[in-house]
Amino acid sequence: MSQVNNTSLSGIMNSIDLGPTQSLQMLFAKLNLAQAQLAKNGAMDNIKKIQDSQEAQKECAAMIQKARELQNTAKNNNGTTDMPADMKAFFTKNNLKWDTKGNDDHHNKDEWDYNIQQLTSYRDQLGTDTQQLMVFVQDFMGQYNSYLQGANSAIQQGNQTLQSLATGR
C-alpha cells in the first residue's frame, strides 16, 4: 500500500490495490486498510496539534520568565516596568488580558502578579489540551492496530481459500 494523504474513505479505498481478486475477504481487507489509514491520518493530525501546543507552551514559559524578571525589577525599584511589545503581542495573539488598572504600559509588582497569573493559566490550559490530544492519539493508534489486524486476518483467510481451491481440498 502506498502512502496515502487522502482523508476520504472512498479516496483511500480507490488507492489500495490488493490485486485482481474481488473476493469478499479482499474487499473486507481493503475496507480495513482504508479505515486504518483514516485512523493514522487522525493520529498524525493530533500529533501535529501536540507539537504546536508544545511550542506554544515553550513560548509561554519564556513569557512567564520574562514577566517574573520585570516584576522583580519593578519590586526592587519600588516602581513600575514596561511591558515589552513582544509580550503584548503574545497576550493579544492568545486572547489573554493583562492588567490595565493604571497605565496600560507600566506595571507595578501587583499588576505583574495578575499578568503572570494569566500566563500561567494559559500554560496550564495548553498542558491540559496536550494531554487530551495524547489520549486521542492513543485511541487512533488502537483503532489503527485493530483495523490492520482485521485486514491481515481477511487476507490470510482469502489466501487459505485460494490455496484450498488450488489444491482441491
C-alpha positions in Angstrom: 0.0 0.0 0.0 1.4 3.4 -0.9 1.5 6.4 1.3 -1.9 8.0 1.3 -2.7 11.5 2.4 -6.3 11.4 1.3 -8.8 11.8 4.1 -12.0 10.4 2.5 -12.8 6.7 2.8 -13.6 6.4 -0.9 -10.4 8.1 -2.0 -8.4 5.8 0.2 -10.3 2.8 -1.0 -9.5 3.7 -4.6 -5.8 3.9 -3.8 -5.5 0.5 -2.3 -4.5 -2.3 -4.7 -4.8 -5.8 -3.4 -4.7 -7.5 -6.8 -7.3 -8.6 -9.3 -9.5 -10.5 -6.9 -12.9 -9.2 -5.9 -13.5 -11.8 -3.2 -15.4 -10.8 -0.1 -12.3 -11.3 2.1 -10.2 -9.0 -0.1 -12.9 -6.3 -0.1 -13.1 -6.6 3.7 -9.3 -6.3 3.9 -9.4 -3.3 1.6 -12.0 -1.6 3.8 -10.0 -2.4 6.9 -6.8 -0.9 5.4 -8.7 2.2 4.4 -10.1 2.6 7.9 -6.5 2.0 9.3 -5.3 4.8 7.0 -8.1 7.1 8.3 -7.0 6.3 11.9 -3.4 7.0 11.0 -4.4 10.4 9.5 -6.3 11.3 12.6 -3.3 10.4 14.8 -1.0 12.4 12.6 -3.3 15.4 12.8 -3.3 15.2 16.5 0.4 14.7 16.7 0.8 17.9 14.7 -1.5 19.7 17.2 0.5 18.3 20.1 3.7 19.7 18.5 2.1 23.1 18.0 0.9 23.1 21.6 4.3 22.2 23.0 5.8 25.1 21.0 3.2 27.4 22.5 4.0 26.1 26.0 7.7 26.9 25.4 6.8 30.4 24.2 4.5 30.9 27.2 7.2 29.6 29.6 9.6 32.2 28.2 7.0 34.9 28.6 6.4 33.9 32.2 10.1 34.0 32.9 10.3 37.5 31.3 7.3 38.7 33.3 8.9 37.5 36.6 12.1 39.3 35.7 10.1 42.5 35.0 8.1 42.0 38.2 11.4 41.7 40.2 12.8 44.8 38.6 9.6 46.7 39.5 9.7 45.4 43.1 13.4 46.2 43.6 13.0 49.7 42.2 9.6 50.4 44.1 8.2 51.4 40.8 7.0 50.1 37.5 8.4 48.4 34.5 7.1 48.5 30.9 5.5 45.5 29.2 7.6 44.8 26.1 5.9 44.9 22.7 6.5 41.1 22.1 4.8 40.3 25.3 1.8 42.5 24.4 1.7 40.7 21.0 1.7 37.3 22.8 -1.1 38.4 25.1 -3.1 39.7 22.1 -2.4 36.7 19.8 -3.7 34.3 22.5 -6.6 36.4 23.7 -5.1 36.9 27.1 -5.8 40.0 29.2 -3.2 42.0 31.0 -3.6 44.3 33.9 -4.9 47.7 32.8 -5.7 49.3 36.2 -3.1 52.0 35.9 -1.1 52.8 32.8 -1.5 50.2 30.1 2.3 50.0 29.5 3.7 50.5 33.1 3.1 47.7 35.6 4.0 47.5 39.3 4.7 44.4 41.3 1.0 43.6 41.9 0.0 44.2 38.3 2.7 41.8 37.2 1.1 39.2 39.6 -2.1 39.4 37.5 -0.2 39.2 34.2 1.8 36.2 35.4 -1.4 34.5 36.6 -2.9 35.0 33.1 0.2 33.5 31.5 0.3 30.6 34.0 -3.4 29.8 33.4 -2.8 29.8 29.7 0.2 27.5 30.0 -1.9 25.1 32.2 -4.7 25.1 29.7 -2.2 24.2 26.9 -0.9 21.4 29.1 -4.5 20.1 29.6 -5.2 20.3 25.9 -2.0 18.4 25.1 -2.9 15.6 27.5 -6.3 15.3 25.8 -4.7 15.2 22.4 -2.4 12.4 23.6 -5.5 10.4 24.6 -6.9 10.9 21.1 -3.6 9.8 19.6 -3.7 6.6 21.7 -7.2 6.0 20.6 -6.4 6.4 17.0 -3.4 4.1 17.4 -5.6 1.4 18.9 -8.0 1.8 16.0 -5.1 1.6 13.5 -3.8 -1.6 15.1 -7.3 -3.2 15.2 -8.0 -2.4 11.6 -4.6 -3.7 10.4 -5.2 -6.9 12.3 -8.6 -7.2 10.7 -7.1 -6.6 7.2 -4.3 -9.2 7.8 -6.8 -11.7 9.1 -9.0 -11.2 6.0 -6.0 -11.5 3.6 -4.9 -14.8 5.4 -8.4 -16.2 5.1 -8.6 -15.2 1.4 -5.2 -16.9 0.8 -6.3 -20.0 2.6 -9.4 -20.2 0.5 -7.4 -19.8 -2.7 -4.9 -22.5 -1.6 -7.8 -24.8 -0.8 -9.3 -24.3 -4.2 -5.9 -24.7 -6.0 -5.1 -27.9 -4.2 -8.6 -29.3 -4.5 -9.2 -29.7 -0.7 
